[in-house]
């Protein structure tokens, strides 16, 4: 299955302009024979929205409806803001055949350093696995991947593919951290890892790009350029035989993990 | 520091953040020193030399070498430049109203006069004023508020002075500018390091521990001379106001910058 990873440069707070950009990318990916196109975290809105989160919730919902219509013959995975019961979420939407197939709400909202996500968003609480065009798939949003338990739960749920939507700002050493996280997830859980980061700059903060794809053996299959907008295509396949040889799939003791976590938690470690 | 990556990021920063405001030009003051030379090289690389205006703004006591190096820098990067002497207005002010002002006040007035001229040229040319203060200066408050510390955007404000030298090498800043003693040149013979009492190498090493690695004051005093640590920490704390917007007395439920929070790139 061919997937397009669209490392785009969204305009901050300009949903109409971003929709037009997404539409162009979707048409190009379809022409390139891709069955799925992946966009970064908050691709429809931009990242450092601050108070604009509340201003843009309704417009974002309207444009998500428009985006659904573009998913008739290519699946679309896109980050945007979402309102549910008067709460705002930083969400990833998987659209297929004109419908919303799955939503992942970001579980780990970074609120430290330059990040202030808990100020604006409520947290999701699930890492679900669903059947996407790639096979069994779990979605992570950026910081989710920095908690190894996220990928662990996805893998325990049977994921063959973990797709990470990201808006990662540049600071010294960040690329190596991400490459290491992505490769470790792929290798440890024998899953395809697709990491889609964005490019561009907001308020002096540069998003460094470098989107990449690892196969289930931890091998780097494809990487986009650093710093600039670029769309790459990757051929993904699931290799059940390899997975059977992975120590995680073969030997992992989820029952032990569950019991031990419970014991540790009860002992007051939380 | 990965200078290749840093240059790529800074070129994009200048190009994109200026473009978002609807402009494509930059104005900067050239002191003849290494910081403004680095910023000049970056602006020329990001916007094209013809879209940059460099102003050299000497006072009668400025070292003649400063103007010569400003000229050398502008010519190296092909940036159009202009020399405007600020002596008449500075002298008029102090002679008539403040004849007893000490050098520090005179130096601050000169720095503000220069910035006033840069902002006038910003309006004249339709370009943004690009800042030339590095991270060391900003942290120590070693600059004049509303003077050289002012700008619309600053590409080098997160780079320590010692790293500026590495960047200058990559950007091919002329040797004489890299090699000379850093000075604000507000009065004859002024030297940054003599005035601060420590070399930039020592100061930057300490600042990196304190600011970037967040090592505690206590631990730093075990590793470095406690007098030195005290002096630097005091400078950083006492100059905090220079790095912030003015305080606003809170009255409403939604005070600017406290609850009313929008990115600078709002609606651009």
Boltz contact constraints between the chains, C-beta under 6 A:
constraints:
  - contact:
      token1: [A, 12]
      token2: [B, 265]
      max_distance: 6.0
  - contact:
      token1: [A, 48]
      token2: [B, 263]
      max_distance: 6.0
  - contact:
      token1: [A, 50]
      token2: [B, 261]
      max_distance: 6.0
  - contact:
      token1: [A, 50]
      token2: [B, 262]
      max_distance: 6.0
  - contact:
      token1: [A, 50]
      token2: [B, 263]
      max_distance: 6.0
  - contact:
      token1: [A, 51]
      token2: [B, 261]
      max_distance: 6.0
  - contact:
      token1: [A, 51]
      token2: [B, 262]
      max_distance: 6.0
  - contact:
      token1: [A, 201]
      token2: [B, 16]
      max_distance: 6.0
  - contact:
      token1: [A, 202]
      token2: [B, 265]
      max_distance: 6.0
  - contact:
      token1: [A, 203]
      token2: [B, 263]
      max_distance: 6.0
  - contact:
      token1: [A, 203]
      token2: [B, 264]
      max_distance: 6.0
  - contact:
      token1: [A, 203]
      token2: [B, 265]
      max_distance: 6.0
  - contact:
      token1: [A, 206]
      token2: [B, 9]
      max_distance: 6.0
  - contact:
      token1: [A, 227]
      token2: [B, 8]
      max_distance: 6.0
